[in-house]
Amino acid sequence: MPRPVLFLDIDGVVNPFDGPCPAGFTEHDLFPGEQAIRVNPDHGLWIIELMVTFDIAWASAWNEDANQLLGPLLGIPVLPGLVMPPAPFAPSAKVPLVAAHAGQRPAIWIDDIHTPEALTWRETRTAPTLLITADPAVGLTRTTVDHALAWAKAL
């Protein structure tokens, strides 16, 4: 079985933007004039833990900013990123990019928005596929990380 890939969104997942800043997060003004970015150092540790099992790729409109701005705050190495169209774009625009990068490998996609196109992609794949939808007020949780690791172990 090929090594699984994990696609990781940022806004709504690594950066919970909806509602008050959750406990354990600090706010950073990475984009002047826009809402502060919320960062939890535990996310960096969890991403490094996930890298043992998965090839992780950013699936976010942040594009190169993910590694340049967020990576150092999380203390993680540079990750490959899917090149998204200029923002704003329809969330369904991610699906062909995720599909192309995943190929026939097992894949997990953690995002706060999984469109009908994403659900169809999951249902029509022959490779094992898991979509995990994060709450944009909470973001990535330890439960989600444990779920992803258990899924990969069961492959």
N, CA and C atoms as an extended XYZ file, in Angstrom:
465
Properties=species:S:1:pos:R:3:atomname:S:1:resname:S:1:resid:I:1 pbc="F F F"
N         0.864       -1.186        0.000 N   MET     1
C         0.000        0.000        0.000 CA  MET     1
C         0.899        1.235        0.000 C   MET     1
N         0.643        2.192       -0.894 N   PRO     2
C         1.452        3.413       -0.899 CA  PRO     2
C         1.196        4.246        0.352 C   PRO     2
N         2.172        5.075        0.673 N   ARG     3
C         2.069        5.962        1.836 CA  ARG     3
C         0.877        6.909        1.638 C   ARG     3
N         0.030        7.076        2.651 N   PRO     4
C        -1.126        7.962        2.493 CA  PRO     4
C        -0.724        9.443        2.514 C   PRO     4
N        -1.567       10.231        1.889 N   VAL     5
C        -1.381       11.676        1.861 CA  VAL     5
C        -2.472       12.318        2.715 C   VAL     5
N        -2.110       13.404        3.390 N   LEU     6
C        -3.056       14.154        4.197 CA  LEU     6
C        -3.061       15.592        3.694 C   LEU     6
N        -4.227       16.065        3.282 N   PHE     7
C        -4.393       17.441        2.828 CA  PHE     7
C        -4.909       18.261        3.998 C   PHE     7
N        -4.246       19.374        4.263 N   LEU     8
C        -4.553       20.182        5.438 CA  LEU     8
C        -4.877       21.609        5.028 C   LEU     8
N        -6.092       22.010        5.314 N   ASP     9
C        -6.516       23.393        5.100 CA  ASP     9
C        -5.992       24.236        6.260 C   ASP     9
N        -6.003       25.549        6.094 N   ILE    10
C        -5.533       26.425        7.170 CA  ILE    10
C        -6.700       27.165        7.816 C   ILE    10
N        -7.347       28.075        7.086 N   ASP    11
C        -8.425       28.862        7.692 CA  ASP    11
C        -9.608       27.961        8.024 C   ASP    11
N        -9.950       27.936        9.303 N   GLY    12
C       -11.008       27.074        9.789 CA  GLY    12
C       -10.490       25.756       10.349 C   GLY    12
N        -9.211       25.444       10.086 N   VAL    13
C        -8.622       24.190       10.580 CA  VAL    13
C        -7.434       24.514       11.487 C   VAL    13
N        -6.347       24.990       10.919 N   VAL    14
C        -5.181       25.374       11.725 CA  VAL    14
C        -5.410       26.767       12.328 C   VAL    14
N        -6.190       27.580       11.660 N   ASN    15
C        -6.537       28.927       12.114 CA  ASN    15
C        -8.055       29.000       12.308 C   ASN    15
N        -8.563       28.688       13.519 N   PRO    16
C       -10.009       28.790       13.736 CA  PRO    16
C       -10.424       30.264       13.775 C   PRO    16
N       -11.197       30.674       12.811 N   PHE    17
C       -11.487       32.098       12.636 CA  PHE    17
C       -12.878       32.498       13.083 C   PHE    17
N       -13.732       31.546       13.362 N   ASP    18
C       -15.129       31.840       13.646 CA  ASP    18
C       -15.337       31.962       15.153 C   ASP    18
N       -15.758       33.136       15.618 N   GLY    19
C       -16.025       33.326       17.037 CA  GLY    19
C       -14.800       33.808       17.792 C   GLY    19
N       -14.885       33.782       19.127 N   PRO    20
C       -13.765       34.247       19.938 CA  PRO    20
C       -12.549       33.330       19.809 C   PRO    20
N       -11.404       33.875       20.142 N   CYS    21
C       -10.159       33.106       20.059 CA  CYS    21
C       -10.205       31.965       21.085 C   CYS    21
N       -10.058       30.714       20.611 N   PRO    22
C       -10.115       29.582       21.542 CA  PRO    22
C        -8.923       29.558       22.499 C   PRO    22
N        -9.103       28.902       23.621 N   ALA    23
C        -8.025       28.732       24.602 CA  ALA    23
C        -6.860       27.998       23.939 C   ALA    23
N        -5.641       28.397       24.300 N   GLY    24
C        -4.440       27.761       23.775 CA  GLY    24
C        -3.912       28.399       22.504 C   GLY    24
N        -4.642       29.342       21.945 N   PHE    25
C        -4.237       30.019       20.719 CA  PHE    25
C        -3.730       31.422       21.029 C   PHE    25
N        -2.793       31.884       20.231 N   THR    26
C        -2.374       33.285       20.279 CA  THR    26
C        -2.666       33.899       18.920 C   THR    26
N        -2.961       35.182       18.935 N   GLU    27
C        -3.293       35.872       17.688 CA  GLU    27
C        -2.067       36.601       17.145 C   GLU    27
N        -1.923       36.531       15.833 N   HIS    28
C        -0.798       37.151       15.129 CA  HIS    28
C        -1.335       37.969       13.968 C   HIS    28
N        -0.813       39.182       13.813 N   ASP    29
C        -1.214       40.047       12.696 CA  ASP    29
C        -0.298       39.782       11.512 C   ASP    29
N        -0.575       38.709       10.784 N   LEU    30
C         0.256       38.340        9.643 CA  LEU    30
C        -0.145       39.077        8.369 C   LEU    30
N        -1.404       39.488        8.303 N   PHE    31
C        -1.932       40.183        7.128 CA  PHE    31
C        -2.551       41.498        7.600 C   PHE    31
N        -1.784       42.595        7.552 N   PRO    32
C        -2.286       43.882        8.052 CA  PRO    32
C        -3.645       44.243        7.443 C   PRO    32
N        -4.532       44.704        8.322 N   GLY    33
C        -5.859       45.102        7.883 CA  GLY    33
C        -6.860       43.957        7.831 C   GLY    33
N        -6.409       42.732        8.078 N   GLU    34
C        -7.304       41.576        8.083 CA  GLU    34
C        -7.380       40.992        9.489 C   GLU    34
N        -8.292       40.070        9.679 N   GLN    35
C        -8.452       39.408       10.979 CA  GLN    35
C        -7.146       38.731       11.383 C   GLN    35
N        -6.830       38.811       12.662 N   ALA    36
C        -5.621       38.164       13.182 CA  ALA    36
C        -5.690       36.656       12.947 C   ALA    36
N        -4.527       36.056       12.768 N   ILE    37
C        -4.401       34.621       12.573 CA  ILE    37
C        -4.188       33.986       13.940 C   ILE    37
N        -4.915       32.944       14.219 N   ARG    38
C        -4.852       32.259       15.511 CA  ARG    38
C        -3.991       31.014       15.387 C   ARG    38
N        -2.990       30.922       16.246 N   VAL    39
C        -2.031       29.827       16.168 CA  VAL    39
C        -1.944       29.130       17.520 C   VAL    39
N        -2.007       27.806       17.476 N   ASN    40
C        -1.849       26.977       18.659 CA  ASN    40
C        -0.562       26.168       18.482 C   ASN    40
N         0.421       26.316       19.353 N   PRO    41
C         1.673       25.580       19.182 CA  PRO    41
C         1.496       24.061       19.186 C   PRO    41
N         0.426       23.551       19.814 N   ASP    42
C         0.166       22.105       19.777 CA  ASP    42
C        -0.031       21.619       18.343 C   ASP    42
N        -0.577       22.481       17.487 N   HIS    43
C        -0.796       22.072       16.095 CA  HIS    43
C         0.517       21.715       15.411 C   HIS    43
N         1.576       22.444       15.704 N   GLY    44
C         2.871       22.122       15.129 CA  GLY    44
C         3.342       20.747       15.567 C   GLY    44
N         3.175       20.448       16.841 N   LEU    45
C         3.554       19.129       17.355 CA  LEU    45
C         2.724       18.031       16.715 C   LEU    45
N         1.430       18.293       16.544 N   TRP    46
C         0.544       17.293       15.946 CA  TRP    46
C         0.889       17.075       14.475 C   TRP    46
N         1.198       18.148       13.761 N   ILE    47
C         1.560       18.018       12.346 CA  ILE    47
C         2.842       17.191       12.214 C   ILE    47
N         3.813       17.451       13.068 N   ILE    48
C         5.054       16.661       13.042 CA  ILE    48
C         4.746       15.196       13.347 C   ILE    48
N         3.857       14.941       14.280 N   GLU    49
C         3.449       13.568       14.593 CA  GLU    49
C         2.773       12.919       13.380 C   GLU    49
N         1.917       13.649       12.701 N   LEU    50
C         1.230       13.121       11.520 CA  LEU    50
C         2.196       12.845       10.373 C   LEU    50
N         3.304       13.596       10.311 N   MET    51
C         4.284       13.418        9.234 CA  MET    51
C         4.966       12.051        9.293 C   MET    51
N         4.929       11.399       10.434 N   VAL    52
C         5.506       10.060       10.551 CA  VAL    52
C         4.707        9.073        9.695 C   VAL    52
N         3.405        9.292        9.599 N   THR    53
C         2.504        8.376        8.906 CA  THR    53
C         2.086        8.870        7.520 C   THR    53
N         1.964       10.177        7.359 N   PHE    54
C         1.408       10.764        6.141 CA  PHE    54
C         2.410       11.669        5.440 C   PHE    54
N         2.248       11.794        4.128 N   ASP    55
C         2.833       12.903        3.383 CA  ASP    55
C         1.794       14.010        3.463 C   ASP    55
N         2.144       15.127        4.081 N   ILE    56
C         1.184       16.204        4.300 CA  ILE    56
C         1.390       17.286        3.257 C   ILE    56
N         0.276       17.800        2.742 N   ALA    57
C         0.308       18.913        1.791 CA  ALA    57
C        -0.717       19.952        2.223 C   ALA    57
N        -0.329       21.215        2.146 N   TRP    58
C        -1.277       22.296        2.403 CA  TRP    58
C        -2.315       22.304        1.281 C   TRP    58
N        -3.572       22.446        1.643 N   ALA    59
C        -4.664       22.606        0.678 CA  ALA    59
C        -5.414       23.866        1.087 C   ALA    59
N        -4.795       25.008        0.796 N   SER    60
C        -5.269       26.284        1.324 CA  SER    60
C        -4.988       27.421        0.358 C   SER    60
N        -5.810       28.440        0.429 N   ALA    61
C        -5.597       29.650       -0.365 CA  ALA    61
C        -4.344       30.407        0.071 C   ALA    61
N        -3.733       29.991        1.171 N   TRP    62
C        -2.522       30.647        1.639 CA  TRP    62
C        -1.363       30.450        0.664 C   TRP    62
N        -1.387       29.387       -0.114 N   ASN    63
C        -0.309       29.081       -1.053 CA  ASN    63
C         1.056       29.201       -0.379 C   ASN    63
N         1.980       29.977       -0.924 N   GLU    64
C         3.349       30.066       -0.374 CA  GLU    64
C         3.396       30.673        1.023 C   GLU    64
N         2.403       31.468        1.376 N   ASP    65
C         2.376       32.069        2.715 CA  ASP    65
C         2.275       31.010        3.818 C   ASP    65
N         1.742       29.843        3.490 N   ALA    66
C         1.623       28.780        4.499 CA  ALA    66
C         2.984       28.438        5.073 C   ALA    66
N         3.952       28.216        4.211 N   ASN    67
C         5.296       27.864        4.680 CA  ASN    67
C         6.074       29.079        5.166 C   ASN    67
N         5.904       30.207        4.517 N   GLN    68
C         6.687       31.391        4.870 CA  GLN    68
C         6.230       32.043        6.168 C   GLN    68
N         4.919       32.092        6.402 N   LEU    69
C         4.396       32.810        7.569 CA  LEU    69
C         3.936       31.880        8.703 C   LEU    69
N         3.223       30.834        8.347 N   LEU    70
C         2.638       29.974        9.371 CA  LEU    70
C         3.609       28.893        9.850 C   LEU    70
N         4.339       28.297        8.914 N   GLY    71
C         5.272       27.226        9.281 CA  GLY    71
C         6.209       27.591       10.419 C   GLY    71
N         6.882       28.763       10.362 N   PRO    72
C         7.783       29.125       11.463 CA  PRO    72
C         7.059       29.290       12.810 C   PRO    72
N         5.822       29.788       12.778 N   LEU    73
C         5.071       29.933       14.034 CA  LEU    73
C         4.719       28.573       14.634 C   LEU    73
N         4.526       27.581       13.763 N   LEU    74
C         4.189       26.234       14.226 CA  LEU    74
C         5.425       25.390       14.517 C   LEU    74
N         6.586       25.828       14.035 N   GLY    75
C         7.817       25.068       14.229 CA  GLY    75
C         7.856       23.804       13.394 C   GLY    75
N         7.307       23.875       12.185 N   ILE    76
C         7.270       22.703       11.310 CA  ILE    76
C         8.127       22.957       10.074 C   ILE    76
N         8.581       21.873        9.438 N   PRO    77
C         9.342       22.041        8.194 CA  PRO    77
C         8.427       22.484        7.051 C   PRO    77
N         9.042       22.886        5.962 N   VAL    78
C         8.301       23.272        4.768 CA  VAL    78
C         7.521       22.063        4.264 C   VAL    78
N         6.253       22.298        3.960 N   LEU    79
C         5.380       21.258        3.415 CA  LEU    79
C         5.026       21.613        1.978 C   LEU    79
N         4.838       20.615        1.122 N   PRO    80
C         4.355       20.946       -0.213 CA  PRO    80
C         2.963       21.554       -0.100 C   PRO    80
N         2.621       22.373       -1.045 N   GLY    81
C         1.300       22.986       -1.044 CA  GLY    81
C         0.679       22.929       -2.423 C   GLY    81
N        -0.607       22.701       -2.453 N   LEU    82
C        -1.331       22.757       -3.709 CA  LEU    82
C        -1.469       24.221       -4.093 C   LEU    82
N        -1.219       24.559       -5.326 N   VAL    83
C        -1.305       25.945       -5.771 CA  VAL    83
C        -2.762       26.241       -6.109 C   VAL    83
N        -3.364       27.054       -5.267 N   MET    84
C        -4.772       27.404       -5.424 CA  MET    84
C        -4.903       28.626       -6.324 C   MET    84
N        -6.095       28.798       -6.924 N   PRO    85
C        -6.328       30.015       -7.708 CA  PRO    85
C        -6.328       31.232       -6.782 C   PRO    85
N        -6.211       32.420       -7.348 N   PRO    86
C        -6.260       33.618       -6.501 CA  PRO    86
C        -7.574       33.679       -5.710 C   PRO    86
N        -7.464       34.092       -4.454 N   ALA    87
C        -8.646       34.225       -3.593 CA  ALA    87
C        -9.395       35.503       -3.963 C   ALA    87
N       -10.686       35.520       -3.794 N   PRO    88
C       -11.523       34.411       -3.350 CA  PRO    88
C       -11.855       33.475       -4.521 C   PRO    88
N       -12.000       32.204       -4.200 N   PHE    89
C       -12.394       31.218       -5.201 CA  PHE    89
C       -13.417       30.288       -4.569 C   PHE    89
N       -14.169       29.609       -5.408 N   ALA    90
C       -15.178       28.666       -4.905 CA  ALA    90
C       -14.475       27.498       -4.218 C   ALA    90
N       -14.955       27.068       -3.041 N   PRO    91
C       -14.335       25.941       -2.360 CA  PRO    91
C       -14.227       24.683       -3.233 C   PRO    91
N       -15.129       24.526       -4.174 N   SER    92
C       -15.080       23.350       -5.050 CA  SER    92
C       -13.856       23.360       -5.960 C   SER    92
N       -13.197       24.514       -6.111 N   ALA    93
C       -12.002       24.603       -6.955 CA  ALA    93
C       -10.842       23.792       -6.376 C   ALA    93
N       -10.910       23.454       -5.103 N   LYS    94
C        -9.851       22.641       -4.487 CA  LYS    94
C        -9.900       21.188       -4.951 C   LYS    94
N       -11.083       20.706       -5.282 N   VAL    95
C       -11.272       19.276       -5.533 CA  VAL    95
C       -10.363       18.744       -6.647 C   VAL    95
N       -10.299       19.366       -7.832 N   PRO    96
C        -9.424       18.804       -8.860 CA  PRO    96
C        -7.949       18.828       -8.458 C   PRO    96
N        -7.550       19.817       -7.681 N   LEU    97
C        -6.159       19.903       -7.235 CA  LEU    97
C        -5.840       18.803       -6.227 C   LEU    97
N        -6.736       18.580       -5.298 N   VAL    98
C        -6.567       17.503       -4.317 CA  VAL    98
C        -6.563       16.158       -5.037 C   VAL    98
N        -7.507       15.972       -5.956 N   ALA    99
C        -7.610       14.706       -6.683 CA  ALA    99
C        -6.336       14.410       -7.475 C   ALA    99
N        -5.815       15.412       -8.147 N   ALA   100
C        -4.606       15.210       -8.950 CA  ALA   100
C        -3.414       14.861       -8.069 C   ALA   100
N        -3.273       15.547       -6.942 N   HIS   101
C        -2.144       15.288       -6.053 CA  HIS   101
C        -2.270       13.914       -5.383 C   HIS   101
N        -3.484       13.535       -5.025 N   ALA   102
C        -3.694       12.246       -4.342 CA  ALA   102
C        -3.433       11.079       -5.291 C   ALA   102
N        -3.790       11.229       -6.545 N   GLY   103
C        -3.655       10.109       -7.464 CA  GLY   103
C        -4.425        8.912       -6.927 C   GLY   103
N        -3.773        7.758       -6.853 N   GLN   104
C        -4.414        6.543       -6.341 CA  GLN   104
C        -3.975        6.202       -4.920 C   GLN   104
N        -3.365        7.170       -4.247 N   ARG   105
C        -2.916        6.937       -2.872 CA  ARG   105
C        -4.076        7.083       -1.895 C   ARG   105
N        -4.026        6.395       -0.770 N   PRO   106
C        -4.997        6.674        0.291 CA  PRO   106
C        -4.865        8.144        0.695 C   PRO   106
N        -6.003        8.762        1.009 N   ALA   107
C        -5.979       10.201        1.280 CA  ALA   107
C        -6.957       10.590        2.377 C   ALA   107
N        -6.504       11.532        3.196 N   ILE   108
C        -7.361       12.220        4.165 CA  ILE   108
C        -7.318       13.692        3.809 C   ILE   108
N        -8.459       14.325        3.887 N   TRP   109
C        -8.551       15.761        3.615 CA  TRP   109
C        -9.266       16.393        4.802 C   TRP   109
N        -8.542       17.247        5.525 N   ILE   110
C        -9.111       17.956        6.678 CA  ILE   110
C        -9.357       19.404        6.252 C   ILE   110
N       -10.614       19.804        6.276 N   ASP   111
C       -11.020       21.139        5.815 CA  ASP   111
C       -12.251       21.533        6.613 C   ASP   111
N       -12.583       22.813        6.614 N   ASP   112
C       -13.813       23.240        7.265 CA  ASP   112
C       -14.982       23.272        6.284 C   ASP   112
N       -14.702       23.109        4.986 N   ILE   113
C       -15.761       23.060        3.967 CA  ILE   113
C       -15.463       21.913        3.010 C   ILE   113
N       -16.317       20.915        3.012 N   HIS   114
C       -16.255       19.863        2.008 CA  HIS   114
C       -17.507       19.995        1.140 C   HIS   114
N       -17.298       20.397       -0.088 N   THR   115
C       -18.391       20.658       -1.022 CA  THR   115
C       -19.003       19.347       -1.532 C   THR   115
N       -20.150       19.436       -2.183 N   PRO   116
C       -20.709       18.230       -2.819 CA  PRO   116
C       -19.719       17.588       -3.796 C   PRO   116
N       -18.908       18.392       -4.468 N   GLU   117
C       -17.907       17.859       -5.386 CA  GLU   117
C       -16.854       17.042       -4.630 C   GLU   117
N       -16.489       17.494       -3.430 N   ALA   118
C       -15.531       16.745       -2.607 CA  ALA   118
C       -16.131       15.414       -2.166 C   ALA   118
N       -17.397       15.428       -1.795 N   LEU   119
C       -18.062       14.189       -1.380 CA  LEU   119
C       -18.154       13.208       -2.547 C   LEU   119
N       -18.461       13.720       -3.740 N   THR   120
C       -18.512       12.863       -4.928 CA  THR   120
C       -17.136       12.281       -5.226 C   THR   120
N       -16.095       13.103       -5.108 N   TRP   121
C       -14.726       12.617       -5.326 CA  TRP   121
C       -14.424       11.458       -4.378 C   TRP   121
N       -14.750       11.649       -3.100 N   ARG   122
C       -14.506       10.592       -2.106 CA  ARG   122
C       -15.249        9.310       -2.474 C   ARG   122
N       -16.506        9.446       -2.858 N   GLU   123
C       -17.341        8.274       -3.132 CA  GLU   123
C       -16.926        7.537       -4.399 C   GLU   123
N       -16.291        8.222       -5.331 N   THR   124
C       -15.945        7.587       -6.606 CA  THR   124
C       -14.503        7.080       -6.649 C   THR   124
N       -13.741        7.336       -5.609 N   ARG   125
C       -12.354        6.855       -5.588 CA  ARG   125
C       -12.288        5.378       -5.250 C   ARG   125
N       -11.272        4.710       -5.798 N   THR   126
C       -11.043        3.316       -5.426 CA  THR   126
C       -10.074        3.222       -4.254 C   THR   126
N        -9.242        4.234       -4.072 N   ALA   127
C        -8.312        4.263       -2.935 CA  ALA   127
C        -9.063        4.704       -1.678 C   ALA   127
N        -8.660        4.205       -0.521 N   PRO   128
C        -9.292        4.645        0.727 CA  PRO   128
C        -9.212        6.165        0.871 C   PRO   128
N       -10.330        6.754        1.262 N   THR   129
C       -10.423        8.211        1.349 CA  THR   129
C       -11.268        8.599        2.550 C   THR   129
N       -10.775        9.567        3.315 N   LEU   130
C       -11.495       10.062        4.483 CA  LEU   130
C       -11.519       11.573        4.426 C   LEU   130
N       -12.702       12.146        4.523 N   LEU   131
C       -12.856       13.600        4.648 CA  LEU   131
C       -13.237       13.889        6.093 C   LEU   131
N       -12.483       14.779        6.728 N   ILE   132
C       -12.788       15.201        8.094 CA  ILE   132
C       -13.091       16.687        8.045 C   ILE   132
N       -14.302       17.042        8.460 N   THR   133
C       -14.724       18.434        8.436 CA  THR   133
C       -14.533       19.050        9.818 C   THR   133
N       -13.700       20.086        9.864 N   ALA   134
C       -13.408       20.775       11.121 CA  ALA   134
C       -14.439       21.877       11.379 C   ALA   134
N       -14.690       22.139       12.634 N   ASP   135
C       -15.529       23.265       13.047 CA  ASP   135
C       -14.650       24.515       12.991 C   ASP   135
N       -14.993       25.527       12.171 N   PRO   136
C       -14.130       26.698       12.033 CA  PRO   136
C       -14.004       27.548       13.298 C   PRO   136
N       -14.813       27.272       14.307 N   ALA   137
C       -14.673       27.964       15.589 CA  ALA   137
C       -13.701       27.245       16.509 C   ALA   137
N       -13.392       25.984       16.196 N   VAL   138
C       -12.548       25.155       17.057 CA  VAL   138
C       -11.232       24.818       16.370 C   VAL   138
N       -11.303       24.472       15.088 N   GLY   139
C       -10.115       24.100       14.336 CA  GLY   139
C        -9.696       22.662       14.575 C   GLY   139
N        -8.455       22.397       14.285 N   LEU   140
C        -7.878       21.060       14.425 CA  LEU   140
C        -7.877       20.652       15.891 C   LEU   140
N        -8.310       19.424       16.148 N   THR   141
C        -8.356       18.924       17.527 CA  THR   141
C        -7.519       17.656       17.662 C   THR   141
N        -7.199       17.324       18.875 N   ARG   142
C        -6.472       16.081       19.137 CA  ARG   142
C        -7.305       14.882       18.695 C   ARG   142
N        -8.608       14.965       18.854 N   THR   143
C        -9.494       13.888       18.413 CA  THR   143
C        -9.364       13.659       16.915 C   THR   143
N        -9.272       14.736       16.148 N   THR   144
C        -9.111       14.621       14.697 CA  THR   144
C        -7.777       13.955       14.363 C   THR   144
N        -6.721       14.369       15.036 N   VAL   145
C        -5.397       13.778       14.803 CA  VAL   145
C        -5.436       12.284       15.116 C   VAL   145
N        -6.016       11.912       16.253 N   ASP   146
C        -6.099       10.503       16.634 CA  ASP   146
C        -6.945        9.709       15.638 C   ASP   146
N        -8.019       10.327       15.136 N   HIS   147
C        -8.875        9.674       14.135 CA  HIS   147
C        -8.073        9.400       12.863 C   HIS   147
N        -7.305       10.383       12.404 N   ALA   148
C        -6.503       10.222       11.196 CA  ALA   148
C        -5.458        9.110       11.379 C   ALA   148
N        -4.800        9.098       12.520 N   LEU   149
C        -3.776        8.082       12.769 CA  LEU   149
C        -4.379        6.683       12.857 C   LEU   149
N        -5.536        6.562       13.495 N   ALA   150
C        -6.204        5.261       13.597 CA  ALA   150
C        -6.653        4.782       12.216 C   ALA   150
N        -7.157        5.694       11.394 N   TRP   151
C        -7.586        5.354       10.035 CA  TRP   151
C        -6.407        4.812        9.237 C   TRP   151
N        -5.281        5.503        9.309 N   ALA   152
C        -4.088        5.069        8.564 CA  ALA   152
C        -3.595        3.715        9.062 C   ALA   152
N        -3.635        3.505       10.347 N   LYS   153
C        -3.171        2.231       10.917 CA  LYS   153
C        -4.040        1.067       10.444 C   LYS   153
N        -5.322        1.342       10.221 N   ALA   154
C        -6.248        0.296        9.799 CA  ALA   154
C        -6.155       -0.032        8.306 C   ALA   154
N        -5.391        0.732        7.555 N   LEU   155
C        -5.275        0.485        6.106 CA  LEU   155
C        -4.638       -0.867        5.833 C   LEU   155
